[in-house]
Amino acid sequence: MKILLLEDDVMLNRAIIQYLQTTNHSVRTTRDGTNCLRIIEEEDFELLILDINVPDINGFEVLEALHAKNILIPTIFISALIDIEEISRAFELGCYDYLKKPFHLKELTLRINKISQSQIVPKQNKQLSDSYSFNTNTLTLLYNNVAHTLPKRQIQIIQLLARHKNSAVNYDMFREFVWQDDDIDNATIRAEVNRLKKVIKEDFITNIRGLGYMIEYIKKE
């Protein structure tokens, strides 16, 4: 699994990384909440492991910010907090597990395995239409499972739309993610999306007048 770890204790951070790598997981790490949110905007992850009391933005606030953007990633909280109200808040925010410090690293692996064996973890290929899917690990657009070569900016547009599939992506979100907050107008964004739509073989990107775009697709049973 591709995992993002938020833990500000340097020794514990290093220990978790080393252990998870020996169990064939890919781990990205950060020690503050602000950087955690930035990384999630740039990359796709299958699991988050979040400490609660970290600098800048705490683990609770990280999960709240993600859910506000409709970014839903399975999450395990790890914390020394033992107050039942704090634990209750963690589950109310939508975490899938809560591990109290100190814990044995093998116990963390058991919790991860439980999640990976369930239906919680999203597949790496997100279906965008009957024929198109997007691989969130390799950032590749696939047409009937064959790679569709696109310029980097158009891949980023697909990546953002796929991440928020069945939800609207507004122009400010495109500016922030694709153009890194460059001062471009909405017409420039529309022009790039239109260029993309001309080269794909199915029209799965819907224009939401005055707001932005979305991919709306529900797989037929």
BAFI-3210 file (N, C-alpha, C; in Angstrom, 3 decimals, decimal comma, padded with zeros to 6 digits):
// residues 221
n [1|2|3|4|5|6|7|8|9|10|11|12|13|14|15|16|17|18|19|20|21|22|23|24|25|26|27|28|29|30|31|32|33|34|35|36|37|38|39|40|41|42|43|44|45|46|47|48|49|50|51|52|53|54|55|56|57|58|59|60|61|62|63|64|65|66|67|68|69|70|71|72|73|74|75|76|77|78|79|80|81|82|83|84|85|86|87|88|89|90|91|92|93|94|95|96|97|98|99|100|101|102|103|104|105|106|107|108|109|110|111|112|113|114|115|116|117|118|119|120|121|122|123|124|125|126|127|128|129|130|131|132|133|134|135|136|137|138|139|140|141|142|143|144|145|146|147|148|149|150|151|152|153|154|155|156|157|158|159|160|161|162|163|164|165|166|167|168|169|170|171|172|173|174|175|176|177|178|179|180|181|182|183|184|185|186|187|188|189|190|191|192|193|194|195|196|197|198|199|200|201|202|203|204|205|206|207|208|209|210|211|212|213|214|215|216|217|218|219|220|221]
n.u [000,831|000,334|001,326|000,789|002,481|001,968|003,766|005,338|007,319|010,600|012,103|010,107|008,820|010,832|011,141|008,625|008,522|010,722|009,899|007,450|008,324|009,749|007,681|006,740|005,397|004,857|006,061|005,452|006,488|005,799|006,108|004,413|001,116|000,316|002,089|001,414|-001,206|-000,554|001,018|-000,859|-002,505|-000,898|-000,238|-001,513|-002,836|-003,245|-003,690|-003,786|-001,771|-002,092|-000,757|-002,091|-001,493|000,336|002,609|001,393|-001,234|-003,442|-003,928|-006,704|-007,760|-006,574|-007,898|-010,514|-010,253|-009,670|-012,020|-013,782|-013,095|-013,945|-012,142|-011,498|-009,844|-008,796|-008,083|-005,854|-005,606|-002,901|-001,976|-001,118|-003,187|-005,721|-008,192|-011,624|-013,373|-011,782|-011,026|-013,530|-014,135|-012,309|-013,329|-015,812|-015,066|-014,465|-012,368|-010,809|-009,550|-007,971|-005,067|-003,461|-000,642|002,049|002,701|003,033|004,889|004,140|001,473|000,423|000,789|-001,020|-003,431|-003,358|-003,388|-005,929|-007,529|-006,677|-007,582|-010,242|-013,117|-012,541|-010,254|-009,537|-009,486|-006,552|-006,991|-009,160|-012,351|-013,471|-015,172|-017,061|-014,978|-012,635|-010,119|-008,271|-005,061|-004,034|-001,605|000,457|-000,212|-001,566|-003,597|-005,939|-007,172|-009,425|-007,687|-005,256|-002,495|-002,965|-001,410|-000,679|-000,091|001,675|000,158|-002,475|-002,754|-002,631|-005,019|-006,864|-006,125|-006,911|-009,682|-010,394|-009,763|-011,770|-014,052|-017,434|-018,003|-018,061|-015,425|-014,024|-012,980|-010,983|-009,823|-008,617|-006,772|-005,114|-004,130|-003,293|-002,118|-000,556|-001,405|-000,951|-001,690|-004,081|-006,820|-010,290|-010,944|-008,591|-008,258|-010,564|-009,952|-007,766|-008,950|-010,805|-009,073|-008,099|-010,468|-010,885|-009,082|-009,622|-011,562|-014,075|-016,687|-016,400|-016,060|-017,741|-019,078|-019,708|-021,596|-020,293|-019,010|-017,139|-015,805|-016,652|-016,303|-018,685|-019,673|-021,133|-020,644|-022,116|-024,188]
n.v [-001,201|002,305|004,649|007,491|008,961|010,822|012,062|013,543|012,857|012,126|009,728|007,727|008,128|007,379|004,688|003,562|003,942|002,361|-000,175|-000,582|-000,509|-002,881|-004,618|-004,404|-002,052|001,178|004,192|007,559|010,413|012,942|015,667|017,637|019,109|020,954|020,545|017,934|018,105|019,460|017,560|015,528|016,796|016,728|014,084|010,689|008,540|005,379|004,941|006,717|007,437|009,010|011,058|012,828|015,146|017,301|019,705|022,929|022,205|020,019|016,382|015,759|018,057|017,893|015,651|016,627|018,781|017,406|015,887|017,968|018,710|016,587|014,479|011,319|009,121|006,077|006,044|005,778|006,701|007,482|007,873|009,324|010,112|009,298|009,898|009,320|010,984|012,209|009,976|009,188|011,389|011,020|008,776|009,772|011,625|009,997|008,142|004,912|003,344|003,371|003,758|003,431|005,012|003,783|001,424|-001,849|-002,369|-004,419|-004,656|-002,399|-003,140|-005,272|-003,890|-002,399|-004,418|-005,444|-003,389|-003,301|-005,731|-005,420|-003,812|-001,184|000,174|002,098|001,062|001,106|001,791|004,068|004,097|005,989|006,200|004,130|003,052|004,342|004,649|005,670|005,359|005,729|005,386|005,306|007,530|007,479|007,689|005,425|003,718|001,341|-000,227|000,349|002,486|005,982|008,508|011,694|015,274|016,695|018,670|018,124|015,567|016,189|017,572|015,502|013,892|015,486|015,702|013,006|012,401|013,766|012,534|012,428|014,710|018,293|020,185|023,188|026,324|027,581|025,429|024,090|026,084|026,089|023,419|022,528|024,713|025,757|028,011|030,124|033,292|032,975|033,218|032,116|031,442|030,495|028,094|026,746|026,531|024,755|022,454|021,943|021,328|018,933|017,411|017,086|015,163|012,819|009,802|009,376|011,333|012,187|014,234|016,691|019,894|022,364|024,957|028,150|027,325|025,078|021,875|018,344|014,786|012,519|009,449|006,321|003,009|000,582|-002,049]
n.w [000,000|-000,573|001,645|003,740|006,344|009,228|011,707|014,397|016,176|015,958|016,301|016,522|014,103|012,277|013,017|012,404|009,615|008,725|009,590|008,204|005,586|005,460|005,359|002,850|002,150|000,685|001,824|002,583|004,374|006,896|009,262|010,127|010,150|008,146|005,995|005,512|004,410|002,048|000,689|000,245|-001,565|-003,761|-004,299|-004,551|-002,077|-000,404|002,223|005,315|008,110|011,005|013,480|016,304|017,967|016,551|014,993|013,784|012,087|013,596|013,767|013,770|012,549|010,058|008,929|008,942|007,129|004,773|004,363|003,970|001,444|000,074|-000,082|000,497|002,350|003,714|007,205|009,958|013,262|015,388|018,697|021,893|023,382|025,658|026,504|026,490|025,132|023,201|021,710|020,804|019,208|017,156|015,775|015,083|013,211|011,159|011,048|010,577|012,380|015,641|017,369|020,351|021,782|023,860|021,200|019,745|016,825|015,146|015,748|014,536|011,870|011,734|011,977|009,633|007,710|008,132|007,164|004,472|003,539|003,520|002,013|002,021|001,058|-001,744|-005,174|-007,238|-009,860|-011,060|-012,295|-014,963|-017,072|-019,357|-020,855|-020,094|-017,554|-014,615|-013,414|-010,220|-009,029|-010,965|-012,349|-014,845|-017,686|-018,875|-021,702|-022,331|-020,825|-021,989|-022,142|-022,431|-023,887|-022,636|-022,326|-019,480|-018,051|-018,786|-017,785|-015,073|-014,823|-015,300|-013,116|-010,914|-011,368|-011,260|-008,629|-007,338|-008,236|-009,295|-007,934|-007,963|-009,451|-008,914|-010,486|-008,966|-007,647|-009,800|-010,492|-008,223|-008,026|-010,621|-011,947|-009,961|-008,441|-010,165|-011,653|-013,510|-015,835|-015,913|-018,504|-019,653|-018,294|-019,164|-021,874|-021,858|-020,781|-022,806|-024,917|-023,946|-023,923|-026,619|-027,427|-026,108|-026,296|-025,326|-024,042|-021,087|-019,315|-017,695|-018,202|-015,823|-015,774|-015,168|-012,876|-012,965|-013,620|-013,814|-013,298|-013,751|-012,978|-012,653|-012,186|-014,256|-013,194]
ca.u [000,000|001,023|000,903|001,349|002,610|002,126|004,258|006,385|008,385|011,574|012,465|008,961|008,638|011,819|010,872|007,450|008,913|011,584|009,126|006,477|009,045|010,095|006,457|006,420|004,574|005,533|005,726|005,870|006,358|005,877|006,013|003,464|-000,157|000,245|002,794|000,628|-002,267|000,067|001,434|-002,056|-002,977|000,020|-000,100|-002,604|-002,449|-004,251|-003,899|-003,141|-001,522|-001,988|-000,677|-003,045|-000,815|001,476|002,679|000,540|-002,596|-003,401|-004,443|-008,141|-008,014|-006,183|-008,979|-011,649|-009,972|-009,779|-013,422|-014,424|-012,785|-014,417|-011,017|-011,779|-008,765|-008,804|-007,181|-005,603|-005,001|-002,007|-001,895|-001,005|-004,426|-006,522|-009,497|-012,657|-013,960|-010,880|-011,148|-014,847|-014,056|-011,569|-014,236|-016,855|-014,488|-014,426|-011,200|-011,157|-008,947|-007,304|-004,037|-002,903|000,790|002,953|002,146|003,989|004,792|003,395|000,049|000,079|000,683|-002,272|-004,525|-003,269|-003,829|-007,380|-008,101|-006,353|-008,367|-011,648|-013,484|-012,341|-009,179|-009,929|-008,626|-005,641|-007,586|-010,474|-013,109|-013,976|-016,243|-017,105|-013,705|-011,481|-009,816|-007,067|-004,235|-003,601|-000,209|001,364|-000,761|-001,728|-004,947|-006,016|-008,331|-009,517|-006,466|-004,071|-002,106|-003,299|-000,372|-001,156|000,853|001,631|-000,923|-003,740|-002,770|-002,975|-006,458|-007,527|-005,844|-007,755|-011,081|-010,562|-009,727|-013,061|-015,070|-018,820|-018,110|-017,624|-014,099|-014,193|-011,815|-009,921|-009,144|-007,734|-005,666|-004,218|-003,511|-002,675|-001,297|000,149|-001,860|-000,632|-002,816|-004,670|-008,268|-011,089|-010,934|-007,389|-008,564|-011,539|-009,273|-006,959|-009,879|-011,362|-008,038|-008,104|-011,692|-010,800|-008,206|-010,149|-012,536|-015,382|-016,900|-016,772|-015,845|-018,944|-018,936|-020,718|-021,565|-019,980|-018,360|-015,960|-016,033|-016,686|-016,496|-019,805|-019,782|-021,488|-020,482|-023,359|-024,150]
ca.v [000,000|003,589|005,194|008,751|008,971|012,111|011,793|014,522|012,249|011,696|008,329|006,890|008,302|006,545|003,282|003,133|003,865|001,195|-001,407|-000,735|-000,827|-004,311|-005,370|-004,129|-000,862|002,396|005,166|008,958|010,894|014,362|015,852|018,695|018,979|021,781|019,838|016,731|018,469|019,798|016,315|014,818|017,492|016,443|012,646|009,839|007,558|004,373|004,936|007,745|007,168|010,379|011,431|013,915|016,350|017,633|021,156|023,657|021,677|018,700|015,284|015,915|019,128|017,371|014,812|017,518|019,535|016,477|015,559|019,170|018,714|015,290|013,565|010,272|008,148|005,344|006,700|005,255|007,661|006,972|008,982|009,025|010,537|008,171|010,405|008,705|012,010|012,375|008,773|009,271|012,390|010,421|007,926|010,641|012,271|009,022|007,270|003,493|002,691|004,260|002,976|004,224|004,885|003,095|000,217|-002,699|-002,098|-005,509|-004,360|-001,455|-003,925|-006,027|-002,951|-002,060|-005,595|-005,539|-002,410|-003,667|-006,902|-005,033|-003,075|000,237|000,776|002,270|000,445|002,084|002,236|004,671|004,066|007,320|006,005|002,712|002,613|005,039|004,592|006,426|004,689|006,765|005,155|005,678|008,747|007,137|007,542|004,175|003,503|-000,117|-000,725|000,738|003,841|007,088|009,507|013,067|016,219|016,717|019,503|017,434|014,474|016,793|017,863|014,215|013,463|016,266|015,322|011,629|012,446|014,294|011,960|012,617|015,998|019,405|020,782|024,564|026,921|027,833|024,152|023,897|027,041|025,688|022,108|022,361|025,876|026,173|029,344|031,185|034,204|032,761|033,413|030,914|031,114|029,685|026,751|026,149|026,206|023,546|021,328|021,677|020,615|017,564|016,728|016,797|014,020|011,591|009,185|009,416|012,645|011,922|015,443|017,521|021,312|022,915|026,357|029,165|026,764|024,279|020,616|017,148|013,478|011,857|008,103|005,217|001,780|-000,183|-003,403]
ca.w [000,000|-000,524|002,930|004,212|007,796|009,911|013,060|014,653|016,970|014,957|016,501|016,171|012,667|011,593|013,318|011,639|008,208|008,514|009,766|007,120|004,354|005,485|005,068|001,435|001,955|000,249|002,863|002,526|005,751|007,212|010,703|010,504|009,467|006,938|004,937|005,250|003,467|000,764|000,039|-000,208|-002,759|-004,867|-004,534|-004,100|-001,067|-000,082|003,667|006,121|009,526|011,506|014,887|016,549|018,450|015,700|014,756|012,832|012,019|014,233|012,963|013,614|011,582|008,744|008,409|008,684|005,899|003,643|004,141|003,426|000,004|-000,435|-000,248|001,468|002,385|004,987|008,158|011,294|014,182|016,429|019,647|023,324|024,023|026,116|026,903|025,659|024,265|022,059|020,890|020,157|018,138|016,044|014,999|014,521|012,032|010,069|010,993|010,566|013,543|016,587|018,051|021,446|022,060|022,929|020,600|019,052|015,390|014,507|015,918|013,471|010,638|011,794|011,690|008,208|006,946|008,261|006,235|003,086|003,166|003,464|000,801|002,300|000,277|-003,133|-006,170|-007,824|-011,115|-010,881|-013,539|-015,292|-018,047|-019,715|-021,442|-019,514|-016,126|-014,262|-012,418|-009,292|-008,645|-012,062|-012,965|-016,263|-018,204|-019,627|-022,563|-022,411|-020,167|-022,755|-021,746|-023,328|-023,626|-022,571|-021,703|-018,017|-017,518|-018,984|-016,808|-013,780|-014,865|-015,092|-011,743|-010,008|-011,586|-010,781|-007,168|-006,872|-009,116|-008,858|-007,241|-008,804|-009,265|-009,366|-011,156|-007,991|-007,411|-010,952|-010,389|-007,139|-008,236|-011,952|-012,290|-008,742|-008,038|-011,126|-011,848|-014,835|-015,802|-016,141|-019,934|-019,896|-017,790|-020,083|-023,134|-021,663|-020,639|-024,137|-025,680|-023,434|-024,346|-028,053|-027,722|-025,509|-027,200|-024,691|-023,424|-019,695|-018,509|-017,803|-017,869|-014,916|-016,195|-014,179|-011,702|-013,296|-014,330|-012,988|-013,911|-013,085|-013,531|-011,767|-012,959|-014,458|-012,635]
c.u [000,867|000,462|001,562|001,316|002,822|002,498|005,436|007,500|009,382|011,887|011,322|008,689|009,567|011,528|009,689|007,792|009,703|010,790|008,160|007,144|009,455|008,880|005,870|005,411|005,454|005,097|006,308|005,622|006,447|005,681|005,133|002,229|-000,270|000,904|002,055|-000,462|-001,701|000,436|000,226|-002,647|-002,142|000,085|-001,344|-002,074|-003,605|-004,576|-003,161|-002,957|-001,203|-001,830|-001,641|-002,335|000,478|001,472|001,708|-000,910|-002,581|-004,071|-005,935|-008,450|-007,614|-007,329|-010,225|-011,465|-010,112|-011,237|-014,186|-014,202|-013,216|-013,262|-011,127|-010,720|-008,836|-007,724|-007,097|-005,001|-004,083|-001,766|-001,718|-002,261|-005,265|-007,907|-010,567|-013,307|-013,107|-010,974|-012,477|-014,820|-013,345|-012,499|-015,388|-016,369|-014,311|-013,172|-011,657|-010,545|-008,205|-006,344|-003,368|-001,421|000,995|002,299|003,267|003,803|004,042|001,899|-000,422|-000,110|-000,617|-003,459|-004,546|-003,786|-005,344|-008,068|-007,885|-007,171|-009,863|-011,918|-013,228|-011,361|-009,589|-008,954|-007,746|-006,148|-008,987|-011,188|-013,734|-015,135|-016,266|-015,753|-012,477|-011,372|-008,524|-006,337|-003,634|-002,173|000,756|000,946|-000,886|-003,203|-004,974|-007,310|-008,409|-008,214|-005,185|-003,759|-002,403|-002,328|-000,947|-000,048|000,634|000,439|-002,273|-003,866|-003,149|-004,458|-007,255|-007,355|-006,759|-009,219|-011,356|-010,597|-011,071|-014,202|-016,452|-019,001|-017,567|-016,222|-014,183|-012,887|-010,665|-009,137|-008,200|-006,521|-004,629|-003,447|-002,724|-001,721|-000,540|-000,102|-001,369|-001,885|-003,345|-006,180|-008,991|-011,065|-009,726|-007,614|-009,530|-010,876|-008,460|-007,848|-010,479|-010,355|-007,984|-009,307|-011,655|-009,981|-008,681|-011,344|-013,932|-015,524|-017,367|-016,537|-017,011|-018,654|-020,074|-020,656|-021,322|-019,231|-017,077|-016,349|-016,151|-016,725|-017,587|-020,003|-020,096|-021,472|-021,803|-023,187|-024,488]
c.v [001,253|004,375|006,544|008,743|010,393|011,825|012,710|014,008|011,590|010,205|007,398|006,951|007,354|005,055|002,753|002,978|002,589|-000,099|-001,627|-001,050|-002,293|-005,183|-004,951|-003,004|000,293|003,529|006,544|009,538|012,412|014,510|017,029|018,628|019,770|021,082|018,557|017,024|018,790|018,525|015,560|015,478|017,112|014,966|011,910|008,793|006,596|004,344|006,107|007,214|008,510|010,417|012,609|015,201|016,587|019,134|021,646|023,179|020,280|017,640|015,337|016,934|018,716|016,573|015,648|018,271|018,646|016,167|016,760|019,281|017,410|014,366|012,522|009,179|007,406|005,871|005,923|006,382|006,915|008,123|008,476|009,435|009,330|008,611|009,870|009,713|012,235|011,174|008,780|010,262|011,819|009,595|008,733|011,338|011,294|008,196|005,814|002,744|003,728|003,408|003,853|003,932|004,549|001,835|-000,570|-002,492|-003,200|-005,284|-003,377|-002,198|-004,716|-005,132|-002,590|-003,223|-005,747|-004,595|-002,847|-004,865|-006,611|-004,325|-001,582|000,874|000,911|001,583|001,518|002,581|002,771|004,713|005,425|007,273|004,522|002,206|003,215|004,794|005,361|005,697|005,743|006,573|005,644|006,974|008,568|007,027|006,318|004,128|002,014|-000,766|-000,495|002,198|004,852|008,218|010,915|013,968|016,273|017,500|018,814|016,226|015,018|017,137|016,586|013,746|014,178|015,866|013,915|011,587|012,891|013,758|012,049|013,836|017,092|019,869|022,215|025,133|027,192|026,554|023,820|024,817|026,571|024,416|022,025|023,500|026,452|027,638|030,465|032,021|034,071|032,900|032,099|030,478|030,242|028,247|026,047|025,716|024,915|022,316|020,965|020,960|019,148|016,789|016,345|015,540|012,724|011,104|009,074|010,742|012,453|013,116|016,397|018,951|021,729|024,430|027,305|028,654|026,013|023,025|019,473|015,906|012,796|010,487|007,102|003,949|001,030|-001,584|-004,426]
c.w [000,000|000,662|003,184|005,732|008,295|011,360|013,335|015,560|016,010|015,073|016,101|014,679|011,902|011,797|012,505|010,161|007,935|008,614|008,604|005,799|004,300|005,210|003,716|001,226|001,467|001,175|002,547|003,912|005,850|008,718|011,103|009,613|008,185|005,765|004,548|004,217|002,087|000,003|-000,520|-001,444|-003,986|-005,238|-004,046|-003,128|-000,808|001,406|004,305|007,539|010,151|013,020|015,082|016,953|017,669|015,442|013,693|012,898|012,620|013,359|012,740|012,518|010,173|008,139|008,102|007,372|004,670|003,330|003,585|001,924|-000,667|-000,806|000,862|001,365|003,711|005,926|009,466|012,118|015,148|017,401|021,066|024,069|024,414|026,577|025,955|024,727|023,025|021,127|020,129|019,003|016,912|015,165|014,400|013,257|010,873|009,983|011,052|011,742|014,373|017,409|019,101|021,635|023,539|022,384|019,931|017,551|014,656|014,639|014,856|012,151|010,600|011,464|010,197|007,363|006,987|007,288|004,791|002,609|003,086|002,145|000,951|001,319|-001,181|-004,072|-006,804|-009,173|-010,856|-012,226|-013,783|-016,275|-018,381|-020,185|-020,785|-018,010|-015,888|-013,154|-011,504|-008,809|-009,707|-012,750|-014,471|-016,605|-019,111|-020,433|-022,861|-021,950|-020,966|-022,439|-022,840|-022,993|-023,702|-022,025|-020,194|-017,496|-017,679|-018,065|-015,427|-013,706|-014,612|-013,653|-010,751|-010,141|-011,066|-009,264|-006,602|-007,740|-008,474|-007,959|-008,151|-008,430|-009,796|-009,922|-010,193|-007,680|-008,564|-010,858|-009,368|-007,483|-009,549|-012,276|-011,093|-008,392|-008,945|-011,380|-013,276|-014,726|-016,112|-017,601|-020,286|-019,437|-018,736|-021,384|-022,996|-021,506|-021,996|-025,027|-025,251|-023,962|-025,827|-028,360|-027,051|-026,329|-026,611|-023,949|-021,985|-018,766|-018,754|-017,375|-016,940|-015,081|-015,021|-012,969|-012,032|-014,043|-013,329|-013,868|-013,102|-013,726|-012,443|-012,587|-013,040|-013,905|-013,711]
res [m|k|i|l|l|l|e|d|d|v|m|l|n|r|a|i|i|q|y|l|q|t|t|n|h|s|v|r|t|t|r|d|g|t|n|c|l|r|i|i|e|e|e|d|f|e|l|l|i|l|d|i|n|v|p|d|i|n|g|f|e|v|l|e|a|l|h|a|k|n|i|l|i|p|t|i|f|i|s|a|l|i|d|i|e|e|i|s|r|a|f|e|l|g|c|y|d|y|l|k|k|p|f|h|l|k|e|l|t|l|r|i|n|k|i|s|q|s|q|i|v|p|k|q|n|k|q|l|s|d|s|y|s|f|n|t|n|t|l|t|l|l|y|n|n|v|a|h|t|l|p|k|r|q|i|q|i|i|q|l|l|a|r|h|k|n|s|a|v|n|y|d|m|f|r|e|f|v|w|q|d|d|d|i|d|n|a|t|i|r|a|e|v|n|r|l|k|k|v|i|k|e|d|f|i|t|n|i|r|g|l|g|y|m|i|e|y|i|k|k|e]
***
